Amino acid sequence: MQRFIAIRVLQSLLAALIMSVIVFGLARVSGNPLDVMLPIEAMPEDFERLEKHWGLDKPLVTQYFLFLGNALQGDFGESLKYQGTSAMELVGQRLPATLELAGLALLISAILALPIGVIAAVGKDSGWDIAAKVIALLGQSLPGFWLGIVLMWIFAVMLGWLPTSGRGGIEHMILPAITIGWFQVAALMRLVRSSMLDVLDTEYVKLARVKGIPEWKVIWKHCLRNAGITPLTYFAIVAGSLLTGSIVTETVFSWPGIGLLIIDAIQARDFPVVQAVVIVFAGIFIFCNLLVDILYAYLDPRIRYG
Amino acid sequence: MVDVTTKEAPSFASPRPSTGWRALKRYPLFSLSILVFFLLIPAMFAPLLAPFNPYDGSLGARLLPPFWEEGGSTEHLLGTDKLGRDMLSRIMYGARVSFTVSVIAIFIGGIIGTILGLLSGYFGGRTDSVIMRLVDISLSLPTILLALVLSAALGPSFMTVLIVISVLLWARYARLVRGETLAIKELDFIARARVAGSSHVRIMLLYILPNLVNSLVVLATLQVGYVILLESTLSFLGAGLPRAEPAWGLMVADGRELIVTAWWVSMFPGIAIMLTVLSLNLLGDWLRDHFDPKLKNL
C-alpha cells in the first residue's frame, strides 16, 4: 500500500513537471517571450531589465528552473491584456465562478444519475433500462458545446424562461450546469447500474429478501450502500470532464470563470495568463486523479497495484 | 506464415430474434447506413454532390433560412450562413474534414503506439518500464489543456490538429499492443521462429503484429467518434482548424452568436456531429462484442 502510494505520488509529480516543461516550452516556441510581454513602444532598456528579471540571458536549463521557481511561488508575471494585474490574481478572481458552476453540475449529475442507475439495474431490460441506455449513449455522442447552444436556443431564446448568458443569480447557472453535468449523468449512471447489478445478485441481498425486509429498503439501503464504492472511480472521470466541460461551457455561455479566461488569453496571446491557468487546472486535475487512485485502493482491499 | 487463432471465429448468426434496442446493437446496419450516408459518401464525393462552393458565399444570399421556413428557398436546402455560404455544401465538406483528420490522426497515433507497444512487450526489462511510465504519464495529463496549449503555441492549422490528436492517442495503442505482445511472445511458434534464425524485427512485424490486427481495428473504430468530438471541440474553441475551413465545430461556433436570429447555422452541423459520433459508437461497440470481447472495458 505504501509502495503503491509512493509510486503514484512520484508519478503525479512527474506529470506535473512535464506539464510545466510544456508550458515553459510554449512561451519559447512562439518566439522571444519579451516580444509578446512588452508593448510595441518598449525601449531597449525595458528589454534589458526584463531579460535580467526573467533570466533570459542565461542558458535554457537555468531559465527553466527560474521559471519553475517563480511558478511555484505563483508568479507568472503580469497579464498583457489587463495591464497591472498579475496573471495569478486574474486566476484568483475567476476561480470562484468556475468552482460554483462545477459544484452545481456535480450536484445535478448525482441527483439524476443515482436514481436512474438504480431503477435501470432493478428493472433490467425494462423500458426504464432502455431509456437509461439511450441517455448514456447520447451522453457520449453529444458534443458539449452544441448541447449548450441547443439548451440556450430552446430555454432562453424560444421559451424565454432563462437568461442566455453571463453570471448572476441561480437562473444564470441552470443551463451551464446542465451542459457540464450531462456527460457525467451518463457516465455515473452506467457505473451505478453495473455495480448495482453485481450487488443484486449476492447472497446477502437474497437473505435480506428472505428475511422479509421490504423490497424498497433492500434496494435503496442494502444494495445501494454496497454498490456505492465503484462509482467512486467516477470522480476520476469528473476531474477530466469538469475541466473540459467548464472550458467549453463557459465559452458558450460567456460565464466569467477560468475556462473563459484561458480561451480569451489564448486568442489575445496573453501568455502569462495562459501559463497560470494551465498550471492551476493541470494541478487540480492531477491531484484529483491521485486522490481517487489512493482512495480507491484504500476502500477496496482487493485492489493491489504493482 | 504461422497463424495462431485461438479465438473462436466470430459468429454472425443471432441466437434469437430480438427487437428494439437489442436489435439495434446486434445489427450494425442502422449505424452503418447513417455513417455511409452522413460521413463516407459526402466525404468522398463532396465536390460532386455539394451544390455550392463551401468557401465562397454570395452576399445577396446571407442568412437564408432552410427551405421549409418562411423566406427559405429550395436552392439552399439548409439555408446559408452570415457570409452567404450554403449550409448543406459546408456540412458535406465538413464530413470530409472530420473524416480526414480522424483517419490520419488515428493512423499516426496508432503507428507510434503500436511500435512502442511492440518494443515494450517484446523486449521487456528497462525498455518496457521506460515506455510504460511514459504511457502512464501521458494518460494522466489533462487532454483538452494539452491540446489547447499545443495549438496556442503552434497556431491553428491542419497540421497542429493532427499533431495534437496523435500525441493524445498513442498511449492507448501502446498499452493494448504491449499486453497482447506479452501473451503472444510466450507461444511456441515465436520460439521456433527464433530458433529458425528470424530476427527480432521480423518476428515482431511478421509473427506478432498480424495477430493484433483485430484488436487494433476495434480500438481504432472506437476512437474515430472520440477524435471527431475532440477535433470539433478544439475547432469550436478556436484552437483547431483555421477559421475559414468548413469544419463542423467551427460552423457551430459561427452560429453561436446568431442563435437569436439564425438558429440553423449552429443546429445542422451539430446534428451532423451527433449522428456521426452516435453511429460510430454503436458500430464500435458491435465490432468489439463480435471480434474482441477482451476489450470490454475500453
Contacts between the chains, C-beta under 8 A, distances in Angstrom:
chain1	res1	chain2	res2	distance
A	11	B	133	7.5
A	11	B	136	5.9
A	11	B	137	6.7
A	11	B	140	7.0
A	12	B	140	7.0
A	14	B	133	7.8
A	14	B	137	5.9
A	15	B	137	5.0
A	15	B	140	4.8
A	15	B	141	6.0
A	18	B	137	6.1
A	18	B	141	7.1
A	19	B	141	6.3
A	19	B	142	8.0
A	19	B	145	8.0
A	19	B	146	7.9
A	22	B	146	7.1
A	22	B	149	6.1
A	22	B	150	7.8
A	23	B	149	6.5
A	25	B	153	7.4
A	26	B	149	5.5
A	26	B	152	6.7
A	26	B	153	4.4
A	29	B	153	4.7
A	29	B	154	7.5
A	30	B	152	8.0
A	30	B	153	5.4
A	130	B	20	6.9
A	130	B	21	4.9
A	133	B	21	6.4
A	134	B	21	7.7
A	137	B	278	6.6
A	137	B	281	6.5
A	137	B	282	7.5
A	138	B	274	8.0
A	138	B	278	7.4
A	140	B	225	7.7
A	140	B	277	7.5
A	140	B	281	5.7
A	141	B	225	7.0
A	141	B	229	7.9
A	141	B	274	5.6
A	141	B	277	4.3
A	141	B	278	4.0
A	141	B	281	5.8
A	142	B	274	5.7
A	143	B	229	5.7
A	143	B	232	5.8
A	143	B	233	6.5
A	143	B	236	7.7
A	143	B	249	7.6
A	143	B	252	7.5
A	143	B	270	6.6
A	143	B	273	5.1
A	143	B	274	7.0
A	143	B	277	7.6
A	144	B	233	7.2
A	145	B	232	7.9
A	145	B	233	6.3
A	145	B	236	4.7
A	145	B	237	7.9
A	145	B	249	7.5
A	145	B	252	6.2
A	145	B	253	7.7
A	146	B	252	5.4
A	146	B	266	7.1
A	146	B	270	3.5
A	146	B	273	6.5
A	146	B	274	7.2
A	149	B	252	6.6
A	149	B	255	7.1
A	149	B	256	5.8
A	149	B	259	6.2
A	149	B	266	5.1
A	149	B	270	7.0
A	150	B	267	7.4
A	150	B	270	6.9
A	152	B	259	6.0
A	153	B	259	5.4
A	153	B	263	5.5
A	153	B	266	8.0
A	153	B	267	7.5
A	157	B	259	5.9
A	157	B	260	5.4
A	157	B	263	7.6
A	164	B	259	7.5
A	164	B	260	7.9
A	240	B	142	6.6
A	240	B	143	6.9
A	243	B	142	5.7
A	243	B	144	6.5
A	243	B	145	7.0
A	244	B	143	7.2
A	244	B	144	4.4
A	244	B	233	7.4
A	247	B	144	6.2
A	247	B	148	7.5
A	247	B	237	6.8
A	248	B	233	6.2
A	248	B	236	7.2
A	248	B	237	6.9
A	251	B	236	7.6
A	251	B	237	6.2
A	252	B	256	6.6
A	262	B	148	6.8
A	263	B	237	5.9
A	263	B	238	6.9
A	266	B	148	6.4
A	266	B	151	8.0
A	266	B	152	4.5
A	266	B	238	7.2
A	266	B	239	6.4
A	267	B	238	6.1
A	269	B	152	7.8
A	274	B	149	7.2
A	274	B	152	6.1
A	278	B	145	5.5
A	278	B	148	7.7
A	278	B	149	5.7
A	281	B	142	6.5
A	281	B	145	5.5
A	282	B	141	7.3
A	282	B	142	5.5
A	282	B	145	5.9
A	285	B	142	4.3
A	285	B	145	7.5
A	286	B	140	6.3
A	286	B	141	8.0
A	286	B	142	7.7
A	289	B	140	5.7
